[in-house]
Amino acid sequence: MSFYSDYPAARSRQIIADAIGLVLVVIVVAVAAAVTATIRALGAFGRDLEQAGIDFEAGLSDAADSLGEVPLIGDGIRGPFDAAAGAGASVAEAGRAQQAFVEAVALGVGWSVAVVPLVLLGLVWVLPRVRFALRSSRLRAMIARGMSADTLAARAVARAPLHELAAVHPDPAAAWRANDPAAIRALAGLELRRAGVRADALP
């Protein structure tokens, strides 16, 4: 697989683009992680609430157990304490629910912050780089199997921008049909450069 052009200027641009892309990926991941951590910090209230409920429930349960041992009146006294302990359990459950909600929000927002920029990076950076690598490797393989400059010149006539064709010959299609060796070689060079393959790769 050929990931970089044979031409120094194009290769330098690709390397710079790859470096920038990798830095952007690191930044996006770091920002997403920071956003997730910041939102998760809001779960501290839920943890405090849960702990307060647990402590409240435990304290009243202990008091109810102690008072329940009082002869004759123990059962009657512990009733209100048991009821209040149940309220503490409800508070603890509310704290756990708040933590679960904060965690869900943190993950959702964190993934959103990461996915959208990464998808954009994939479209504007990764996809073109993969297409270039596949095109370059495919063309090198075709040349190795005997593809001629004439075929590449025909492809360039059909696909190259007009200003590039005009720089090769005033009428590149006519020159190609006339089998002008210099024009054919130059037209093939346009296609080779687009794929990042040096002209001397042709036989």
TAWO-V358053 format. One record per backbone hydrogen bond with DSSP energy under -0.5 kcal/mol. CO is the residue of the C=O (numbers start at 1). NH is the residue of the N-H. If there is no record, write none. Layout:
CO,NH ; CO,NH
This chain:
1,3 ; 7,11 ; 8,12 ; 9,13 ; 10,14 ; 11,15 ; 12,16 ; 13,17 ; 14,18 ; 15,19 ; 16,20 ; 17,21 ; 18,22 ; 19,23 ; 20,24 ; 21,25 ; 22,26 ; 23,27 ; 24,28 ; 25,29 ; 26,30 ; 27,31 ; 28,32 ; 29,33 ; 30,34 ; 31,35 ; 32,36 ; 33,37 ; 34,38 ; 35,39 ; 36,40 ; 37,41 ; 38,42 ; 39,42 ; 40,43 ; 41,44 ; 42,45 ; 42,46 ; 43,47 ; 44,48 ; 45,49 ; 46,50 ; 47,51 ; 48,52 ; 49,53 ; 50,54 ; 51,55 ; 52,56 ; 53,57 ; 54,58 ; 55,59 ; 56,60 ; 57,61 ; 58,62 ; 59,63 ; 60,64 ; 61,65 ; 62,66 ; 63,67 ; 64,68 ; 65,69 ; 66,69 ; 67,70 ; 70,74 ; 71,73 ; 73,77 ; 74,78 ; 75,79 ; 77,81 ; 78,82 ; 79,83 ; 80,84 ; 81,85 ; 82,86 ; 83,87 ; 84,88 ; 85,89 ; 86,90 ; 87,91 ; 88,92 ; 89,93 ; 90,94 ; 91,95 ; 92,96 ; 93,97 ; 94,98 ; 95,99 ; 96,100 ; 97,101 ; 98,102 ; 99,103 ; 100,104 ; 101,105 ; 102,106 ; 103,107 ; 104,108 ; 105,109 ; 106,110 ; 107,111 ; 108,112 ; 109,113 ; 110,114 ; 111,115 ; 112,116 ; 113,117 ; 114,118 ; 115,119 ; 116,120 ; 117,121 ; 118,122 ; 119,123 ; 120,124 ; 121,125 ; 121,126 ; 122,127 ; 125,129 ; 126,130 ; 127,131 ; 128,132 ; 129,133 ; 130,134 ; 131,135 ; 132,136 ; 133,2 ; 133,137 ; 134,138 ; 135,139 ; 136,140 ; 137,141 ; 138,142 ; 139,143 ; 140,144 ; 141,145 ; 142,147 ; 143,146 ; 148,152 ; 149,153 ; 150,154 ; 151,155 ; 152,156 ; 153,157 ; 154,158 ; 155,159 ; 156,160 ; 161,164 ; 161,165 ; 162,166 ; 163,167 ; 164,168 ; 165,168 ; 165,169 ; 169,172 ; 171,175 ; 172,176 ; 173,177 ; 174,178 ; 175,180 ; 176,179 ; 179,181 ; 180,184 ; 181,185 ; 182,186 ; 183,187 ; 184,188 ; 185,189 ; 186,190 ; 187,191 ; 188,192 ; 189,193 ; 190,194 ; 191,195 ; 192,197 ; 193,196 ; 196,6 ; 198,201 ; 199,202
